[in-house]
């Protein structure tokens, strides 16, 4: 039976968060008959399966489908979700997030009112479980917590901006026209390779498609203490550079060299920001930005 929306959760060892993530969808002010939840378990070794079984029992009114994807990787899991979904609109929500109150109804209304739009995404509000560290800045907040806020008005994403991958919605025809997520990109187990969303949105951009910022379509993204360690920061930022190397080289050699040139410009901006934070007596924020840039560059160059 076709649905208006398919809400897709791809999960890997997130037993602490997954029940509340699912519950935040089940508690929406949106008719249960209009949507399904498709959960793709990507080889979790924790109690994810038992938790999903409990959710199904607790919310029998929800069309909930639990599937296992044995190919390890977020892109494999997302592609499985696309293939299994029966909705006109495919909604991807992170497994460590909860959604705003009118999340699904706002997405449905948006796609009804804007038939030319192919995708949308909204605010991402990081929730730091142990409090925000002193070194956190606007830039590292986007890096660690995925923070995204473009105001309170509906508008197209521009200038290379795009929705967060864990809070995005697409017409299903996007994947029929532009293909699935690149399985060479995206998280794989404990690997922090990413950029699969950027790769897809780049394809949409080259195709002349529009995607929008929808302020009512927000999530709270929960950040544990382990994501604030020096080792995690180093691995994440290096992986960002490596992801960009893989992504741009898959497009063309020219795209890769263009990205290297952009990195040079980003270094200049990083030094200016470092100076700003230093002279405003917030040196830890500036130092973290330079560390961020250094590890990204290493990953981009293959060092």
N, C-alpha and C positions, 0 to 999 in steps of 0.2 A: 504493500500500500504506500503510495507516494505521500510525502509530507511537505509542508512549507519549509521547515528548517530541520537540518541535521546538526546536532551539537556534537563535535568530535573531541574526545579527550584521548591523547596519546600519553601513556604513563610508563614510567620505569622506576620502581622502588620508591614510591612516594606515599607509603601507607599512612604517614602522619597527616597528609593533606587531602587525599583523594576523596574521602567521604564528604567533607565539607564543600569541596569543589562541586561534586555532583549535587549535593543538597541545595546549593545556591541556585542551581538551574531548576531543580524540582520545585522550589519555592517561588518561582516567577509568577507575575500576574499575566500569564499567557496560557491559552488553552492547551492542556496536555495533548489533545488530539492533533494539534498543529505541528508537533515536533517529535523527534526521537533523540535519544542519547546513544551515541556509538562510542564505546570505550575500547581502545586498542591497547592491550597489555603487551609491552615489548620485552618479554622475557623477565619480568620482575621476579625476584627471589624472596621477597618479603610476603606480607599477608594481603597483598592487593586483591587476589582472587576472592578470599573470604570476605573482605570488606565490600567488594562489589556485589557479592551474593547477598549480604546483609542489606545493602542499599536497595536492591531489587525487591526484597521482602518488605522493606519499610515504605517503599513508594510504588505499590503495584499498579497505580494509575499511569505511570510513566512507561512509555515504550523504550525499554532499555536493552541494548544488545552488547554483550561482552564477547570480545574476540581476542585471540592471541596471534601476534605477528612474530614469527620466529627469526626473520631476518633482522639482525640487530641494527638499530639506527632510527632516529626520529623521522627522517624522510621516508624510510620504508613504512613506518607506522602511519604517518600522515597519508601516504599514498594508499595504504590499505583502507584507511578511513574514507577517503574519497571514493574508492571503488565500491565499498560496502554501503555507502549512504544512499538514502532514498529521497532526500530533500532537494528542493529547488535551490535553497541557500545552504551553503556549508559553513558552519561556524566553528572555528578552532579556539579552544580555551585551554590555557595552561593547567596542568594537573596540580599546581601549587598555588592556585588562585581562587578567589570567589568573585562573583559578578555583581554589578550594580542592580538595584531593585527592578528597574524597567528594561533590563538588558535585551531580552528577546523581542519584546513588543517594539522597542525602538529600531531594532534591526529590520523587522518585518515592514514597519511603516516606511523606513528609509528606502528600501528596495522597491516598494510600491510607488513611492512618489518620484523616484529618480531612475527611470527605466534605462538611462544611458550609463549608469554606474555599474561597474563590474565588481567592486570590492569596497570594503570600508573597515575602519578600525577606530578605537577610541582611547580614552585616557588609561594609563597604567599607573597605579598608585602603589609604590613600594611600602611594605610594612616590615620594618626591621625588628625582628623578634627580641634582639638584645640592645636596641637603641642604635641610633646613627653614629658611626665613628667620626672623630674629629676631622679626618682627612677627606671625608665625603664632600664633594662639590656638585654643582649642577651637572657637570660632565661625567663624573664617576657614578653619580646616581643613575644616570641613563645606562651606564655600562653594567653596573652590578645589579641594580633593581629593575632595569628596563623602563625607568620612569619616562612617561610621555604625557605631555599636556600641551594642547594647542589652543586653549581658551574654551569659551562656552558657546561658540557659534559653529554651525556646520560649514565645512569648507573643504575644497580639494587639497590633498597633500601636494606640495610643490617643492622644487629645488632639491630633488633627490630624497625627500622625506617619504616615509611609507609607514603603514601600521606595524605594530609589534606582532611577531608571528604567533604569540600565545594569546592574542586578542584581535582576531581578524575574521572577516566574513566575506565569502565569495559567492557569486552565482556559479552554479555547478558547471555551466558552459565554459567558464574560464579554463578549467582543466581539460576540457575536450578540445579547446582551441589552441591553448598554449602549452599543454603538457603538464606532467606531474612535477613533484619536487625532485630536485637533483639528488640522487642517493649518494653522490660523492661528498655532499655537504650535509650539515646537520649533526646534532649530537649522536654519538654511538657509545652506549654504555656510559663509562666515566669520561670519555673524550669530550672536549669542549669545542670542537669544530662547529661552526655555525654557518650563517650567510645563505641558508636555503631560502629564507623568505625574501631577502634582497634579490637573489637570483630570479625568483618568480616575478617580483614586482618590476624588475628591469625588463623582463619579457613583456609584461603588460604595457610598460611605458613605451617600449619600441613599437608596440602594436597600436599606440594611440589611445589606449584605454584610460578611463578615469577611475580613481579611487579616492575616497573621502574620509575626512575626520568627522566622527559622529560623537559628540560630547556625552550623550546619554549611555553610550556603549562602553562602560568602564569596568575595570577589574581592580581588585586589591591583590597584589603580588607579594607573597610572604617570603621573607629572606632570613634564613637561619644564620647562626654565628659562623658556621663553617665557610660560608661564602664571603666572609670578611677577613679571612686569613691572608697573609702575604703569599703563601704558596698558591692558593686559589686565584688570587689576583694575577700573579705571574702567569699561571697556566691559561687563564681566560684571555688575557690580553695578547699573549703569544698566539693563541688559537685564532683570535680575530684576524691577525695578520696572515696566518697560514690559510685561513678560510678565504680571504681576499685573493691570495695568490692562486688558489685552486679555482675560485669563481671566475676571475678575470682571464686566466689562461684558457679556461674552457670556452670563452668568447673569442679571444684572438690575442696574438702577441701585442698588438697595438693597445688593446684594452689594459693589458698588464702594465705596459710601460707608462700609460696614462695614469694608472693608479699609483705607480711609483712617484711620478711627478706630483700628484696630489699629496702624497705623503710628505714630500719636501715642504710644501706649503703648510701642511698641518704642523710640522715642526716649528715653523716660524710663529704660527698662532699659539702653539704650546708655550714657547719661550715668553711671549707677550703675557699670556695668562699667568705663567709662573711669576713674572715680575710684578704683576698686579697683586697676586696673593701675598707675595713676599713683602711688598711695601704697605699692605693693609694688615700686616701682622698675622697672616694665616699661612705660614710657609708649608705646613704639612699638606695642604690642599694642592699647592703648586708642585711640590716634590712628587706627589702621587701622579699628577698629570704627566710629568716628564718620564716617570717609570712606565706609565701606560704607553706613551708614545714609543719608548725604547723597545718594549717587548713586541708591540705591534709591528714595528719596522723589522725586527729580527724575523718574525714569522713571515712577513711579506717577502723578504729577501731570501728566505730559506736558511737563515743562520741558526 
